Amino acid sequence: MAKLVKALGITLLAIIGLFLILVVSSQAVKAEARIVSSNVIGNPVIASSPEEECLALNVYYEARSDNMAGKYAVADTVLNRVTDSRYPNTICDVVKQGKLGDPPGSEVRRNKCQFSWYCDGKSDNPQDNDSWQKAQIVAYNIINYRKFRGITEGSTHYHATYVSPAWIDSLELIGTIGQHIFYRWD
């Protein structure tokens, strides 16, 4: 009888172990399924929609060397603009907003964008794999789970701590998060 109980106990442990392996494997498959393509240098692309990719690119280029709070603050500011009637109503349109060249309808003028990286004339393909993955995670989480949504208290503007743009006196200062100073309309 003791041998039977011991054998049943080992079998039960084996079943539990197998179950745990299946659960962990299932989670890994779900995570892998979110990686939907790769960019030109082979970096995995986690963003599953064009809006997530636009936001991730903005986080990458505006805050890749910033701490996570700074990355989420940059993302939050873009989303605040989307909900503000003074700006375009999609993430991609906010990120790509700029002054158009002549004739009307032509491409955005170089160095005349809301976010300078977008029209600086350089490649928009992320080169730092780790920073690109973090930016995608931030974009995915703030869009899909509202993680840290509201961290900037409605800010629609920001600038790096080492610059002082002319427009700062026309806006309400919210504060500094990471390597950026945030503002909103009065």
Residue pairs with C-beta under 8 A, 6 or more apart in sequence:
34 46
34 48
34 140
35 44
35 45
35 46
36 45
36 46
36 47
36 48
37 45
38 44
38 45
39 45
39 125
39 126
39 132
40 125
41 125
41 126
41 127
41 129
43 126
43 129
43 132
43 133
44 133
45 53
45 136
46 56
46 133
46 136
46 137
46 140
47 53
47 55
47 56
47 136
47 139
47 140
48 140
49 143
50 92
51 90
51 91
51 92
51 143
52 136
52 139
52 140
52 143
53 136
53 139
54 91
54 92
54 95
54 96
55 75
55 78
55 79
55 91
55 95
55 138
55 139
55 142
55 143
56 132
56 135
56 136
56 138
56 139
56 140
57 95
57 117
57 124
57 126
57 135
58 74
58 75
58 78
58 95
58 115
58 117
59 71
59 74
59 75
59 135
59 138
59 139
60 126
60 128
60 131
60 132
60 135
61 115
61 117
61 118
61 124
62 74
62 115
62 117
62 180
63 70
63 71
63 73
63 74
63 135
63 178
63 179
63 180
64 71
64 128
64 131
64 132
64 134
64 135
65 131
65 179
66 74
66 178
66 179
66 180
67 178
68 134
68 138
69 148
69 151
69 177
69 178
70 177
70 178
70 179
70 180
71 134
71 135
71 138
71 178
72 138
72 142
72 147
72 148
72 151
73 148
73 151
73 152
73 155
73 158
73 177
73 178
73 180
73 182
74 158
74 180
75 138
75 139
75 142
76 142
76 148
76 149
76 150
76 151
76 152
76 155
77 152
77 155
77 156
77 157
77 158
77 182
78 91
78 94
78 95
79 91
79 142
79 143
79 149
80 152
80 154
80 155
80 156
80 184
81 87
81 88
81 94
81 156
82 88
82 89
82 90
82 91
82 94
84 156
84 185
86 156
86 185
87 94
87 97
87 156
88 94
88 97
91 143
94 114
95 114
95 115
95 118
96 108
96 113
96 118
97 113
97 114
98 108
98 109
98 112
98 113
98 114
98 118
98 119
99 108
99 109
99 112
99 113
100 106
100 107
100 108
100 109
101 107
101 108
101 109
108 118
108 119
109 119
110 119
110 120
110 121
111 119
111 120
111 121
112 119
113 119
117 124
118 124
126 132
126 135
141 147
141 148
142 148
142 149
151 177
152 158
152 174
152 177
152 182
152 184
153 174
153 182
153 184
154 174
154 184
155 174
155 182
155 183
155 184
156 171
156 183
156 184
156 185
157 167
157 171
157 182
157 183
157 184
158 180
158 181
158 182
158 183
159 165
159 168
159 180
159 181
160 179
160 180
160 181
161 176
161 179
161 180
161 181
168 181
168 183
171 183
171 184
171 185
171 186
172 183
172 184
172 185
172 186
173 181
173 182
173 183
174 182
174 183
174 184
175 181
175 182
176 182
